[in-house]
Amino acid sequence: MVASTDPIVPDHPPSNSDTSADSADLARFGYQPVLRRKLGRYASFAAGFSFVSILTTIFQFFGLGYSFGGAAFFWTWPIVFAGQFLVALNFAELAARYPISGCIYQWSRHLAGELVGWFAGWMMIIAQIVTAAAAAIALQVVLPSIWDGFQFVGIDSSLTSHDGAVNAVILGSVLLVVTTIINVAGIQWMSRINSLGVTIEIIGVIAVIAVFFTHTDRGPGVVMETDQAAPGPYWAAFLVSGLMAAYVMVGFDSAGELSEETHNPRHVAPRTILTALSVSALGGGLILIGALMAAPSLSDGSLGTGGLAYVIEAKLDTTPGKVVLACVACAITVCTLAIQTAGSRLMFSMARDGRLPFAARLAAVHPRFGTPVWPSVVIGVFGIGLLVLNLGNAAIFATLASVCIVTLYLAYLLVTVPLLVRRIKGWPADDAITESGAPLFGLGRFGIPINALAVGWGIAMAINLAWPRAEVYTPAGGGWWMLWGAPLFVLLTVVVGVVVHRIVTPSRVIATEPVVQPA
């Protein structure tokens, strides 16, 4: 028997024959099993949950959401969840049929061909590098609150101050070095640390919710208040405040990125994609409404500038409060780790097909560690470089968040749009089953309407998030290029992508629809 390395071992650990069956399944797509299958159900769930990481992202951007939309910005949360769940349903169906690393690239490639697939993968790689950098700087939200010795630069730890922005770059760079080392060391270490971190995060989420709901200053009706919203039409402020929820609820596809390292991925990955998003949405929603009910004041500006850390510090004594913040720091660490892991597997998958520069090195798997070393290093180095490039920029948090989620939404659209086209043409042709005889996850007759709604949602959100707003991109003033940062970044990504694609396009044509024989 091959025992699982997860902290929580599955009830029925996979046998050698199970692993062999997974390898044979992969071989049908034309790939040799070079990565090590060490992930069970909990580890697969943890990969998606830690990428979403509600403690990381809500702590990081609660203040931004509240400062624009007031307490009623809470309603952006269920709206974004509903839209993203439509996307996740489509992804779950694809994960059941294409259990291959680098899922966004692979799904798009099999649905629409090499060109569309390549750009989906390229956009996702860039998005994951930016997302890793944006997650890493979230340490600035909590570490100086735990101990002022973590504030290496100046005394102002605020996210929007010059000192806080510089210090965030330092902390974020150190974290990216650590996560790179863990990723290189092997999937076992990554899985153990990530699963442990997710367990701590879940405990932290429960603790935060308990603290908020047992120290309320007002009732749940607070979510209807708009008094503290930014000036101007409320609908405009509401759309901006949705940036927080949109930034949180991405990355649930990570279970698909790790398919080649997961036991029985055709069944495990679809479930964990949906579970990771749903659990995150439930926990995050309770945190939001609890914080609004427990905040000492909604009008003195502290909630907008201090966010959740302000509420926790006000409601807990020093030691318990610091313990909760330490849980948040753990969540930030495993969030950055999971993003880097997912990005490295995507880069490995594209390099394996010869679709990236220096493909041979990027596709090489270390014989001892069993990991693609160079993709992890590349993501770490570029993530740090991106932070250094933004050194001293007080709008770095909002800018990086907006840029990365716009790019992520566009990469998702390069999957959902081709999928809708294929559905209209009759995909899937039949109800596929695995060798065990169990049916794969499918949407059946609801596939086309769910897919169409997911496409409409993705387009609307990409436009909303990329829209140049001075209050988001240049709150302290700045050049036009900062104001138009998101559209310009997307344009630059596409232009560079065109150049890179021409360089790496092979003379041979790779099949776009591998034939998978039914059991």
C-alpha positions in Angstrom: 0.0 0.0 0.0 1.1 3.6 -0.7 0.3 5.7 2.3 -0.9 9.2 1.8 1.5 12.0 3.0 -1.4 14.3 3.9 -1.9 15.2 7.6 -5.4 13.8 7.2 -5.1 10.4 5.6 -8.0 9.3 3.4 -10.1 6.4 4.6 -8.9 4.2 1.8 -5.3 5.0 0.9 -4.6 4.5 -2.8 -2.9 1.3 -3.8 -0.1 0.8 -6.3 -2.8 -0.4 -8.7 -4.7 2.9 -8.2 -1.6 4.9 -9.0 -0.9 2.7 -12.0 -4.4 3.3 -13.3 -3.9 7.1 -12.9 -0.7 6.9 -14.8 -2.3 4.9 -17.6 -5.1 7.4 -17.8 -2.5 10.2 -18.2 -0.7 8.2 -20.9 -3.8 8.4 -23.0 -3.2 12.1 -23.4 0.3 11.4 -24.6 2.2 12.2 -21.4 4.5 10.2 -19.2 3.9 10.3 -15.4 7.0 12.1 -14.2 5.4 13.9 -11.2 4.7 12.1 -8.0 1.1 11.3 -7.0 1.1 12.3 -3.3 -2.0 14.3 -2.9 -5.2 12.9 -1.4 -8.6 14.6 -1.1 -7.7 16.9 1.8 -4.5 18.1 0.2 -6.3 18.7 -3.1 -8.9 20.7 -1.3 -6.2 22.6 0.6 -4.5 23.6 -2.6 -7.7 25.4 -3.8 -8.7 26.7 -0.4 -5.3 28.2 0.3 -5.2 29.9 -3.1 -8.5 31.6 -2.4 -7.3 32.1 1.2 -10.1 34.2 2.8 -8.0 35.2 5.8 -5.3 36.6 3.5 -7.4 38.4 1.0 -10.2 39.7 3.3 -7.7 41.0 5.8 -5.8 42.6 2.9 -8.7 44.3 1.2 -11.6 44.6 3.7 -10.7 48.3 4.2 -10.8 49.0 0.5 -14.2 47.5 0.1 -15.7 49.2 3.1 -14.2 52.6 2.3 -16.0 52.6 -1.1 -19.2 50.8 -0.5 -19.8 51.2 3.2 -21.4 48.4 5.2 -23.7 47.5 2.2 -20.6 46.4 0.3 -21.3 43.0 2.0 -23.7 42.2 -0.9 -20.8 42.2 -3.4 -19.7 38.9 -1.7 -22.8 36.7 -2.5 -23.0 38.3 -6.0 -19.4 37.5 -6.8 -19.7 34.0 -5.3 -22.7 33.3 -7.5 -20.8 34.4 -10.6 -17.7 32.5 -9.8 -19.6 29.4 -8.9 -21.0 29.3 -12.4 -17.4 29.4 -13.6 -16.4 26.7 -11.1 -19.1 24.3 -12.3 -17.7 24.5 -15.8 -14.2 24.0 -14.5 -15.3 20.9 -12.5 -16.7 19.3 -15.6 -13.4 19.9 -17.5 -11.3 18.7 -14.6 -13.2 15.4 -14.8 -12.3 15.0 -18.5 -8.8 16.5 -18.7 -6.9 15.5 -15.5 -3.7 17.2 -16.6 -1.3 19.6 -15.0 -1.6 23.2 -16.2 -5.3 22.9 -16.5 -6.2 26.4 -17.8 -3.8 25.9 -20.7 -4.7 22.3 -21.3 -8.5 22.8 -21.1 -8.4 25.7 -23.5 -6.0 23.9 -25.9 -8.3 20.8 -26.1 -11.3 23.0 -26.6 -10.1 25.6 -29.1 -6.7 24.5 -30.4 -3.1 25.5 -29.8 -3.2 29.2 -30.4 -6.1 30.0 -28.0 -4.7 27.4 -25.5 -1.3 29.0 -25.5 -2.6 32.5 -24.8 -4.9 31.1 -22.0 -1.8 29.6 -20.4 0.3 32.7 -21.0 -2.2 35.0 -19.5 -2.6 32.6 -16.5 1.2 32.4 -15.9 1.5 36.2 -15.9 -1.6 36.5 -13.6 -0.1 33.9 -11.1 3.2 35.7 -10.9 1.4 39.0 -10.1 -1.0 37.2 -7.7 1.9 35.6 -5.8 3.5 39.0 -5.4 0.1 40.6 -4.3 -0.4 37.8 -1.8 3.1 38.0 -0.4 2.8 41.7 0.5 -0.3 40.9 2.6 2.2 40.1 5.4 2.4 43.8 6.0 -1.3 43.7 7.1 -0.5 41.5 10.1 3.2 41.1 11.1 3.8 44.7 12.3 0.6 44.4 14.4 2.0 41.2 16.0 5.4 42.8 16.7 6.6 46.2 15.7 10.0 44.7 15.0 8.6 43.6 11.7 8.3 47.2 10.6 11.9 47.6 9.2 11.2 50.9 7.5 9.8 53.9 9.3 7.0 53.7 11.8 3.8 54.0 9.7 2.7 50.4 8.9 -0.5 51.5 7.0 -0.9 49.8 3.6 -1.3 53.1 1.8 1.7 54.9 3.4 5.1 55.1 1.8 6.8 53.4 4.7 4.2 50.6 4.8 4.5 50.0 1.0 8.3 49.8 1.2 8.2 47.5 4.3 5.6 45.3 2.5 8.0 44.8 -0.4 10.7 43.6 2.0 8.4 41.2 3.8 6.9 40.0 0.6 10.3 39.3 -1.0 11.4 37.3 2.0 8.2 35.2 1.9 8.7 34.5 -1.8 12.2 33.2 -1.1 10.8 30.8 1.5 8.0 29.5 -0.7 10.4 29.0 -3.6 12.6 26.8 -1.4 9.6 24.8 -0.2 8.3 24.3 -3.7 11.7 23.1 -4.9 12.0 20.7 -1.9 9.2 18.5 -3.2 5.4 18.0 -3.4 5.5 16.1 0.0 6.9 19.1 1.8 4.6 21.5 -0.1 1.6 19.3 0.7 2.4 18.9 4.4 3.0 22.6 5.0 0.1 23.7 2.9 -2.3 21.2 4.5 -1.1 22.2 8.0 -1.4 25.9 7.1 -4.9 25.4 5.8 -5.9 23.6 9.0 -4.6 26.5 11.0 -6.4 28.9 8.7 -9.7 27.1 9.1 -9.2 27.2 12.9 -8.4 30.9 12.6 -11.5 31.5 10.5 -13.7 29.8 13.1 -12.0 31.8 15.9 -12.5 35.1 14.1 -16.1 34.4 13.4 -16.7 33.4 17.0 -15.0 36.5 18.3 -17.0 38.8 16.1 -20.4 37.2 16.8 -19.9 37.2 20.5 -18.8 40.9 20.6 -21.4 42.6 18.5 -22.2 46.2 18.8 -25.1 46.2 16.3 -27.4 43.8 14.5 -27.2 42.2 11.0 -29.3 45.0 9.6 -26.0 46.9 9.3 -25.5 45.4 5.8 -28.2 47.7 4.5 -26.4 50.9 5.5 -24.7 53.0 2.9 -23.9 56.1 5.0 -20.2 55.6 5.0 -19.9 55.0 1.2 -17.7 57.1 -1.0 -19.3 60.3 -2.4 -21.2 60.0 -5.7 -23.8 57.6 -7.1 -23.9 54.5 -4.8 -23.9 52.1 -7.7 -20.5 53.4 -8.8 -19.1 53.0 -5.3 -20.6 49.5 -5.0 -19.0 48.4 -8.3 -15.6 49.5 -7.0 -16.1 47.8 -3.6 -16.6 44.5 -5.5 -12.9 44.5 -6.1 -12.4 42.9 -2.8 -14.7 39.9 -3.4 -13.5 39.5 -7.0 -9.9 39.4 -5.8 -10.7 36.8 -3.1 -12.7 34.3 -5.1 -10.2 33.2 -7.7 -7.7 30.3 -7.9 -10.2 27.6 -7.0 -9.0 25.8 -10.1 -5.7 24.9 -8.3 -7.0 21.4 -7.7 -6.9 21.0 -11.5 -3.4 22.4 -11.8 -2.2 19.6 -9.5 -4.1 16.8 -11.2 -1.0 14.8 -12.1 0.0 14.7 -8.5 -3.5 13.8 -7.2 -4.8 10.3 -6.7 -8.0 9.6 -8.7 -8.1 13.2 -10.1 -11.1 12.7 -12.3 -13.3 12.4 -9.2 -11.3 14.3 -6.6 -10.5 17.5 -8.6 -14.1 18.4 -9.6 -15.3 18.0 -6.0 -12.4 19.9 -4.4 -12.8 22.8 -6.9 -16.4 23.3 -5.9 -15.8 22.6 -2.2 -12.9 25.0 -1.9 -14.9 27.9 -3.4 -18.1 27.1 -1.4 -16.3 26.7 2.0 -14.4 29.9 1.3 -17.6 31.8 0.4 -19.4 30.6 3.6 -16.5 31.4 5.9 -15.7 34.7 4.2 -19.4 35.8 4.3 -19.6 35.2 8.0 -16.4 37.1 8.6 -17.6 40.1 6.7 -21.0 40.4 8.4 -19.4 39.6 11.8 -16.8 42.4 11.4 -19.5 44.9 10.5 -21.6 43.9 13.5 -18.6 44.0 15.9 -16.7 47.1 14.7 -16.5 49.7 17.5 -17.3 52.4 15.0 -18.5 52.6 11.4 -17.9 56.3 11.1 -14.5 57.3 12.6 -12.5 56.1 9.6 -10.7 53.3 11.5 -12.6 50.5 9.8 -11.6 51.7 6.4 -8.0 52.2 7.2 -7.4 49.4 9.7 -9.8 46.7 8.3 -10.3 43.5 10.2 -7.1 43.9 12.2 -8.7 47.0 13.8 -11.8 45.0 14.8 -9.8 42.1 16.3 -7.4 44.3 18.2 -10.4 46.2 19.6 -12.3 43.1 20.7 -9.5 40.9 22.0 -6.9 41.3 24.6 -3.3 41.6 23.4 -2.3 38.0 23.5 -5.4 36.3 22.0 -5.5 39.0 19.3 -1.9 38.3 18.4 -2.7 34.6 18.2 -5.5 35.2 15.7 -3.2 37.5 13.7 -0.5 34.7 13.7 -3.2 32.4 12.1 -3.6 35.1 9.4 0.2 35.2 8.8 0.1 31.4 8.4 -2.8 31.8 5.9 -0.8 34.3 3.9 2.2 32.0 3.8 0.3 29.0 2.5 -1.6 31.2 0.1 1.6 32.4 -1.5 2.9 28.9 -1.5 -0.2 27.5 -3.3 -0.2 30.2 -5.9 3.4 29.6 -6.7 2.9 25.8 -6.8 -0.1 26.2 -9.2 1.9 28.6 -11.4 4.9 26.3 -11.5 2.8 23.3 -12.7 1.2 25.4 -15.4 4.6 26.6 -16.6 5.9 23.0 -16.5 2.9 21.8 -18.5 3.4 24.4 -21.3 7.2 23.8 -21.3 6.6 20.0 -21.6 4.8 20.8 -24.9 7.7 23.0 -26.0 5.5 26.1 -25.7 7.8 28.3 -23.7 11.4 29.6 -24.1 14.0 27.4 -22.4 11.4 24.7 -22.5 13.9 21.8 -21.8 14.9 23.4 -18.5 11.5 24.4 -17.4 10.1 20.9 -18.1 12.9 19.1 -16.3 11.8 17.3 -13.1 14.5 17.0 -10.4 15.3 13.3 -9.9 15.5 13.6 -6.1 12.8 16.1 -5.3 10.3 15.1 -8.0 9.5 18.8 -8.8 9.9 21.1 -11.8 12.5 23.3 -10.0 13.1 26.1 -12.6 9.4 27.1 -12.9 9.2 27.7 -9.1 12.4 29.7 -9.2 11.2 31.8 -12.2 7.9 32.7 -10.5 9.8 33.6 -7.3 12.3 35.8 -9.0 9.8 37.6 -11.2 7.4 38.1 -8.2 10.2 39.7 -6.3 11.1 41.8 -9.3 7.6 43.0 -9.6 7.6 44.1 -5.9 10.9 46.0 -6.4 9.5 47.7 -9.5 6.6 49.0 -7.3 8.8 50.0 -4.4 7.4 53.1 -2.7 4.1 53.1 -4.6 1.4 53.6 -2.0 -1.2 52.2 -4.4 0.7 49.0 -4.9 -1.9 46.8 -3.2 -4.9 48.0 -5.2 -2.8 48.2 -8.4 -1.4 44.6 -8.1 -4.8 43.2 -7.1 -6.6 44.9 -10.0 -4.0 43.9 -12.5 -3.8 40.2 -11.4 -7.6 39.6 -11.2 -8.3 41.2 -14.6 -5.7 39.0 -16.2 -7.1 35.9 -14.3 -10.6 36.7 -15.5 -9.4 37.0 -19.1 -7.6 33.6 -18.8 -10.8 32.1 -17.4 -12.7 33.5 -20.4 -10.3 31.8 -22.8 -11.7 28.6 -21.3 -15.4 29.4 -20.8 -15.9 31.0 -24.2 -14.4 28.1 -26.2 -16.3 25.7 -24.0 -19.6 27.4 -24.7 -18.9 27.2 -28.5 -18.1 23.4 -28.1 -21.3 22.9 -26.1 -23.4 24.5 -28.8 -21.8 22.0 -31.2 -22.7 19.1 -29.0 -19.9 18.7 -26.4 -19.8 16.4 -24.5 -21.0 13.8 -27.0 -21.9 11.3 -24.2 -21.8 10.7 -20.5 -18.2 9.7 -20.0 -17.3 7.1 -17.3 -14.0 6.0 -15.7 -12.5 2.6 -15.7 -14.3 1.9 -12.4 -17.6 2.5 -14.1 -18.5 5.6 -12.2 -19.9 8.6 -14.1 -17.9 11.7 -14.4 -19.1 15.1 -13.1 -21.3 16.7 -15.7 -23.8 19.6 -16.1 -26.1 17.7 -18.5 -28.8 19.8 -20.1 -28.0 22.7 -17.9 -24.5 23.0 -19.4 -25.3 25.6 -22.1 -27.2 28.1 -19.9 -24.7 27.8 -17.0 -21.8 28.2 -19.4 -23.5 31.2 -21.1 -24.1 32.9 -17.8 -20.4 32.3 -16.8 -19.2 33.9 -19.9 -21.4 37.0 -19.4 -20.3 37.2 -15.8 -16.6 37.0 -16.8 -16.9 39.7 -19.4 -18.8 42.1 -17.1 -16.3 41.6 -14.3 -13.2 42.1 -16.5 -14.6 45.4 -17.7 -15.5 46.6 -14.2 -12.1 45.7 -12.7 -10.1 47.1 -15.6 -12.0 50.4 -15.7 -9.6 53.3 -14.9 -10.6 54.9 -11.6 -8.4 57.5 -10.0 -9.6 56.6 -6.5 -8.3 53.0 -7.1 -5.2 53.4 -9.1 -4.0 56.9 -8.2 -5.4 57.7 -4.8 -2.4 59.9 -4.0 -1.9 61.2 -7.5 0.2 59.8 -10.3 0.7 59.6 -14.0 -1.8 58.6 -16.6 0.0 55.2 -17.0 -0.9 54.4 -13.4 -4.5 55.3 -14.0 -4.7 53.0 -17.0 -2.5 50.4 -15.3 -4.8 47.4 -15.8 -5.7 47.9 -19.5 -2.0 48.8 -20.3 -0.8 45.7 -18.4 -3.2 43.4 -20.3 -2.1 45.0 -23.6 1.6 44.6 -22.8 0.9 41.0 -21.8 -0.7 40.3 -25.1 2.0 42.0 -27.2 4.8 40.2 -25.4 2.8 37.0 -25.7 2.6 37.4 -29.5 6.4 37.8 -29.7 7.0 34.8 -27.4 4.5 32.7 -29.2 6.2 33.3 -32.6 9.6 32.3 -31.0 8.4 29.1 -29.5 5.8 27.9 -32.1 7.1 24.5 -33.3 7.1 23.4 -36.9 5.1 20.3 -36.0 1.4 20.5 -35.1 0.4 19.0 -31.8 -3.0 17.3 -31.7 -5.6 19.5 -30.2 -8.0 16.8 -29.1 -6.3 13.6 -27.8 -8.6 10.6 -28.1 -9.4 9.1 -24.8 -10.9 5.7 -25.1 -13.8 5.0 -22.8 -13.6 2.2 -20.3 
